Amino acid sequence: MKNKFRLASVKHAEYEIYKGMLVNKRDEPIQRTMQNIFDRVVPKKEESIGKYIFDEVALKRWNTAIKNVKQQMENKMENRRQYLPVGHIDGDDEQ
Protein backbone atom coordinates (compact mmCIF):
# COMPACT_ATOMS: atom_id res chain seq x y z
CA MET A 1 0.00 0.00 0.00
CA LYS A 2 1.32 3.42 -0.91
CA ASN A 3 1.86 6.03 1.79
CA LYS A 4 -1.01 8.47 1.29
CA PHE A 5 1.18 11.31 2.56
CA ARG A 6 4.13 10.75 0.21
CA LEU A 7 5.15 13.91 -1.58
CA ALA A 8 3.65 13.96 -5.06
CA SER A 9 5.77 16.84 -6.35
CA VAL A 10 8.12 19.65 -5.31
CA LYS A 11 5.13 22.04 -5.29
CA HIS A 12 3.32 19.66 -2.93
CA ALA A 13 6.37 19.69 -0.66
CA GLU A 14 6.49 23.50 -0.73
CA TYR A 15 2.81 23.58 0.22
CA GLU A 16 3.39 21.28 3.20
CA ILE A 17 6.34 23.43 4.35
CA TYR A 18 4.35 26.68 4.16
CA LYS A 19 1.37 25.04 5.84
CA GLY A 20 3.60 23.79 8.64
CA MET A 21 4.96 27.28 9.25
CA LEU A 22 1.54 28.92 9.24
CA VAL A 23 -0.42 26.33 11.16
CA ASN A 24 2.11 25.85 13.96
CA LYS A 25 -0.34 26.26 16.85
CA ARG A 26 1.89 24.58 19.40
CA ASP A 27 4.51 27.33 19.22
CA GLU A 28 7.18 24.70 18.73
CA PRO A 29 10.58 25.56 17.24
CA ILE A 30 10.59 25.64 13.43
CA GLN A 31 13.14 22.80 13.31
CA ARG A 32 10.73 20.52 15.16
CA THR A 33 7.86 21.56 12.88
CA MET A 34 9.91 20.78 9.77
CA GLN A 35 11.07 17.45 11.24
CA ASN A 36 7.46 16.48 11.98
CA ILE A 37 6.43 17.29 8.41
CA PHE A 38 9.49 15.46 7.00
CA ASP A 39 8.67 12.37 9.06
CA ARG A 40 5.10 12.43 7.71
CA VAL A 41 5.81 12.97 4.01
CA VAL A 42 9.15 11.27 3.31
CA PRO A 43 8.59 7.53 3.74
CA LYS A 44 11.37 5.40 5.16
CA LYS A 45 11.87 1.71 5.65
CA GLU A 46 14.12 -0.08 8.06
CA GLU A 47 17.05 -1.72 6.30
CA SER A 48 18.49 -3.23 9.45
CA ILE A 49 18.13 -2.60 13.14
CA GLY A 50 18.34 1.14 13.67
CA LYS A 51 19.26 1.88 10.02
CA TYR A 52 16.69 3.42 7.70
CA ILE A 53 16.50 4.10 3.98
CA PHE A 54 14.44 7.07 2.82
CA ASP A 55 12.32 7.12 -0.33
CA GLU A 56 14.86 8.70 -2.71
CA VAL A 57 12.31 10.53 -4.87
CA ALA A 58 10.39 11.98 -1.91
CA LEU A 59 13.68 12.97 -0.24
CA LYS A 60 14.86 14.77 -3.39
CA ARG A 61 11.51 16.58 -3.64
CA TRP A 62 11.76 17.62 0.02
CA ASN A 63 15.30 18.95 -0.35
CA THR A 64 14.41 20.89 -3.50
CA ALA A 65 11.32 22.35 -1.85
CA ILE A 66 13.30 23.47 1.22
CA LYS A 67 15.79 25.26 -1.04
CA ASN A 68 12.95 26.86 -3.03
CA VAL A 69 11.09 28.07 0.07
CA LYS A 70 14.29 29.49 1.54
CA GLN A 71 14.97 31.41 -1.69
CA GLN A 72 11.39 32.64 -1.88
CA MET A 73 11.55 33.89 1.72
CA GLU A 74 14.90 35.60 1.12
CA ASN A 75 13.42 37.32 -1.95
CA LYS A 76 10.43 38.53 0.09
CA MET A 77 12.74 39.90 2.78
CA GLU A 78 14.90 41.70 0.22
CA ASN A 79 11.84 43.25 -1.43
CA ARG A 80 10.75 44.65 1.94
CA ARG A 81 14.16 45.90 3.07
CA GLN A 82 13.36 49.39 1.74
CA TYR A 83 10.53 49.70 4.28
CA LEU A 84 12.70 49.10 7.34
CA PRO A 85 13.13 52.06 9.68
CA VAL A 86 16.34 54.08 9.54
CA GLY A 87 18.96 52.51 11.77
CA HIS A 88 17.53 48.97 11.51
CA ILE A 89 20.34 46.40 11.67
CA ASP A 90 19.28 44.95 8.30
CA GLY A 91 18.42 48.26 6.70
CA ASP A 92 20.11 49.90 3.75
CA ASP A 93 20.79 53.35 5.18
CA GLU A 94 22.47 54.58 2.00
CA GLN A 95 19.16 55.84 0.59
MODELLER restraints for C-alpha pairs under 7 A, 6 or more apart:
rsr = mdl.restraints
at = mdl.atoms
rsr.add(forms.Gaussian(group=physical.xy_distance, feature=features.Distance(at['CA:5:A'], at['CA:40:A']), mean=6.57, stdev=0.5))
rsr.add(forms.Gaussian(group=physical.xy_distance, feature=features.Distance(at['CA:5:A'], at['CA:41:A']), mean=5.12, stdev=0.5))
rsr.add(forms.Gaussian(group=physical.xy_distance, feature=features.Distance(at['CA:6:A'], at['CA:41:A']), mean=4.71, stdev=0.5))
rsr.add(forms.Gaussian(group=physical.xy_distance, feature=features.Distance(at['CA:6:A'], at['CA:42:A']), mean=5.92, stdev=0.5))
rsr.add(forms.Gaussian(group=physical.xy_distance, feature=features.Distance(at['CA:6:A'], at['CA:43:A']), mean=6.53, stdev=0.5))
rsr.add(forms.Gaussian(group=physical.xy_distance, feature=features.Distance(at['CA:6:A'], at['CA:58:A']), mean=6.72, stdev=0.5))
rsr.add(forms.Gaussian(group=physical.xy_distance, feature=features.Distance(at['CA:7:A'], at['CA:13:A']), mean=5.98, stdev=0.5))
rsr.add(forms.Gaussian(group=physical.xy_distance, feature=features.Distance(at['CA:7:A'], at['CA:41:A']), mean=5.71, stdev=0.5))
rsr.add(forms.Gaussian(group=physical.xy_distance, feature=features.Distance(at['CA:7:A'], at['CA:42:A']), mean=6.85, stdev=0.5))
rsr.add(forms.Gaussian(group=physical.xy_distance, feature=features.Distance(at['CA:7:A'], at['CA:58:A']), mean=5.60, stdev=0.5))
rsr.add(forms.Gaussian(group=physical.xy_distance, feature=features.Distance(at['CA:9:A'], at['CA:61:A']), mean=6.35, stdev=0.5))
rsr.add(forms.Gaussian(group=physical.xy_distance, feature=features.Distance(at['CA:10:A'], at['CA:61:A']), mean=4.87, stdev=0.5))
rsr.add(forms.Gaussian(group=physical.xy_distance, feature=features.Distance(at['CA:10:A'], at['CA:62:A']), mean=6.77, stdev=0.5))
rsr.add(forms.Gaussian(group=physical.xy_distance, feature=features.Distance(at['CA:10:A'], at['CA:64:A']), mean=6.66, stdev=0.5))
rsr.add(forms.Gaussian(group=physical.xy_distance, feature=features.Distance(at['CA:10:A'], at['CA:65:A']), mean=5.44, stdev=0.5))
rsr.add(forms.Gaussian(group=physical.xy_distance, feature=features.Distance(at['CA:13:A'], at['CA:61:A']), mean=6.70, stdev=0.5))
rsr.add(forms.Gaussian(group=physical.xy_distance, feature=features.Distance(at['CA:13:A'], at['CA:62:A']), mean=5.81, stdev=0.5))
rsr.add(forms.Gaussian(group=physical.xy_distance, feature=features.Distance(at['CA:13:A'], at['CA:65:A']), mean=5.75, stdev=0.5))
rsr.add(forms.Gaussian(group=physical.xy_distance, feature=features.Distance(at['CA:14:A'], at['CA:65:A']), mean=5.09, stdev=0.5))
rsr.add(forms.Gaussian(group=physical.xy_distance, feature=features.Distance(at['CA:14:A'], at['CA:69:A']), mean=6.53, stdev=0.5))
rsr.add(forms.Gaussian(group=physical.xy_distance, feature=features.Distance(at['CA:20:A'], at['CA:33:A']), mean=6.41, stdev=0.5))
rsr.add(forms.Gaussian(group=physical.xy_distance, feature=features.Distance(at['CA:42:A'], at['CA:54:A']), mean=6.77, stdev=0.5))
rsr.add(forms.Gaussian(group=physical.xy_distance, feature=features.Distance(at['CA:42:A'], at['CA:55:A']), mean=6.36, stdev=0.5))
rsr.add(forms.Gaussian(group=physical.xy_distance, feature=features.Distance(at['CA:42:A'], at['CA:58:A']), mean=5.41, stdev=0.5))
rsr.add(forms.Gaussian(group=physical.xy_distance, feature=features.Distance(at['CA:42:A'], at['CA:59:A']), mean=6.00, stdev=0.5))
rsr.add(forms.Gaussian(group=physical.xy_distance, feature=features.Distance(at['CA:43:A'], at['CA:54:A']), mean=5.94, stdev=0.5))
rsr.add(forms.Gaussian(group=physical.xy_distance, feature=features.Distance(at['CA:43:A'], at['CA:55:A']), mean=5.53, stdev=0.5))
rsr.add(forms.Gaussian(group=physical.xy_distance, feature=features.Distance(at['CA:44:A'], at['CA:52:A']), mean=6.22, stdev=0.5))
rsr.add(forms.Gaussian(group=physical.xy_distance, feature=features.Distance(at['CA:44:A'], at['CA:53:A']), mean=5.43, stdev=0.5))
rsr.add(forms.Gaussian(group=physical.xy_distance, feature=features.Distance(at['CA:44:A'], at['CA:54:A']), mean=4.21, stdev=0.5))
rsr.add(forms.Gaussian(group=physical.xy_distance, feature=features.Distance(at['CA:44:A'], at['CA:55:A']), mean=5.83, stdev=0.5))
rsr.add(forms.Gaussian(group=physical.xy_distance, feature=features.Distance(at['CA:45:A'], at['CA:52:A']), mean=5.51, stdev=0.5))
rsr.add(forms.Gaussian(group=physical.xy_distance, feature=features.Distance(at['CA:45:A'], at['CA:53:A']), mean=5.47, stdev=0.5))
rsr.add(forms.Gaussian(group=physical.xy_distance, feature=features.Distance(at['CA:45:A'], at['CA:54:A']), mean=6.58, stdev=0.5))
rsr.add(forms.Gaussian(group=physical.xy_distance, feature=features.Distance(at['CA:46:A'], at['CA:52:A']), mean=4.36, stdev=0.5))
rsr.add(forms.Gaussian(group=physical.xy_distance, feature=features.Distance(at['CA:46:A'], at['CA:53:A']), mean=6.31, stdev=0.5))
rsr.add(forms.Gaussian(group=physical.xy_distance, feature=features.Distance(at['CA:47:A'], at['CA:53:A']), mean=6.28, stdev=0.5))
rsr.add(forms.Gaussian(group=physical.xy_distance, feature=features.Distance(at['CA:81:A'], at['CA:91:A']), mean=6.08, stdev=0.5))
rsr.add(forms.Gaussian(group=physical.xy_distance, feature=features.Distance(at['CA:84:A'], at['CA:91:A']), mean=5.82, stdev=0.5))
rsr.add(forms.Gaussian(group=physical.xy_distance, feature=features.Distance(at['CA:86:A'], at['CA:93:A']), mean=6.28, stdev=0.5))
rsr.add(forms.Gaussian(group=physical.xy_distance, feature=features.Distance(at['CA:87:A'], at['CA:93:A']), mean=6.89, stdev=0.5))
